[in-house]
Amino acid sequence: LSLRRNVLRHAELLGVAEDIAAKGKEAEDKEPEFICFFASSSEGPVGQVRKLTKQPETAGANPTLLILDIPDNGGYYVSPATEVNGATVRSFLEAYRAGSLERQQMGR
């Protein structure tokens, strides 16, 4: 059951990313509004992202959903959601667009 739930969750998140990419292709500059990444381990750039966004070195029981706004002088936003699914991602993106999230600053 857990594997099936994970497969469904990944498919749901992929759907959100595909929607963002499709809207980007329709935009005048042909660029997506967001670029989506998913990490299920701390390998690769994940450790550095965790460090710069003041997250724990290792993942806790709940996933962390972030928006990195690097062009905004290293701004980032952390979702309060304790579960990541299509609805929480879409809600987080809408809150970002509305300017209702607390901006935080990346640091070393």
Contacts in CASP RR format, 6 or more apart in sequence:
PFRMAT RR
TARGET T0000
AUTHOR 0000-0000-0000
METHOD contacts of the structure
MODEL  1
LSLRRNVLRHAELLGVAEDIAAKGKEAEDKEPEFICFFASSSEGPVGQVR
KLTKQPETAGANPTLLILDIPDNGGYYVSPATEVNGATVRSFLEAYRAGS
LERQQMGR
9 84 0 8 1.000
9 85 0 8 1.000
10 38 0 8 1.000
12 85 0 8 1.000
12 86 0 8 1.000
13 36 0 8 1.000
13 38 0 8 1.000
13 84 0 8 1.000
13 85 0 8 1.000
13 86 0 8 1.000
13 89 0 8 1.000
15 86 0 8 1.000
16 36 0 8 1.000
16 86 0 8 1.000
16 89 0 8 1.000
16 90 0 8 1.000
17 36 0 8 1.000
20 32 0 8 1.000
20 33 0 8 1.000
20 34 0 8 1.000
20 36 0 8 1.000
21 32 0 8 1.000
23 32 0 8 1.000
23 33 0 8 1.000
24 30 0 8 1.000
24 31 0 8 1.000
24 32 0 8 1.000
24 33 0 8 1.000
25 32 0 8 1.000
27 33 0 8 1.000
34 67 0 8 1.000
34 93 0 8 1.000
39 46 0 8 1.000
42 50 0 8 1.000
42 57 0 8 1.000
42 58 0 8 1.000
42 59 0 8 1.000
47 57 0 8 1.000
49 55 0 8 1.000
49 66 0 8 1.000
49 68 0 8 1.000
50 56 0 8 1.000
50 57 0 8 1.000
51 57 0 8 1.000
51 108 0 8 1.000
52 76 0 8 1.000
52 106 0 8 1.000
52 107 0 8 1.000
52 108 0 8 1.000
53 66 0 8 1.000
53 68 0 8 1.000
53 76 0 8 1.000
53 78 0 8 1.000
53 104 0 8 1.000
53 106 0 8 1.000
54 104 0 8 1.000
54 107 0 8 1.000
55 64 0 8 1.000
55 66 0 8 1.000
62 82 0 8 1.000
62 83 0 8 1.000
63 83 0 8 1.000
63 84 0 8 1.000
64 78 0 8 1.000
64 79 0 8 1.000
65 78 0 8 1.000
65 79 0 8 1.000
65 81 0 8 1.000
65 84 0 8 1.000
65 88 0 8 1.000
65 89 0 8 1.000
65 92 0 8 1.000
66 76 0 8 1.000
66 77 0 8 1.000
66 78 0 8 1.000
66 79 0 8 1.000
67 76 0 8 1.000
67 77 0 8 1.000
67 79 0 8 1.000
67 92 0 8 1.000
67 93 0 8 1.000
67 96 0 8 1.000
67 101 0 8 1.000
68 74 0 8 1.000
68 75 0 8 1.000
68 76 0 8 1.000
68 106 0 8 1.000
69 75 0 8 1.000
69 76 0 8 1.000
69 77 0 8 1.000
69 103 0 8 1.000
70 106 0 8 1.000
72 103 0 8 1.000
73 105 0 8 1.000
74 105 0 8 1.000
74 106 0 8 1.000
75 103 0 8 1.000
75 104 0 8 1.000
75 105 0 8 1.000
75 106 0 8 1.000
76 103 0 8 1.000
76 104 0 8 1.000
76 105 0 8 1.000
76 106 0 8 1.000
77 92 0 8 1.000
77 96 0 8 1.000
77 101 0 8 1.000
77 102 0 8 1.000
77 103 0 8 1.000
77 104 0 8 1.000
78 104 0 8 1.000
79 88 0 8 1.000
79 92 0 8 1.000
81 88 0 8 1.000
81 91 0 8 1.000
81 92 0 8 1.000
92 101 0 8 1.000
95 101 0 8 1.000
END
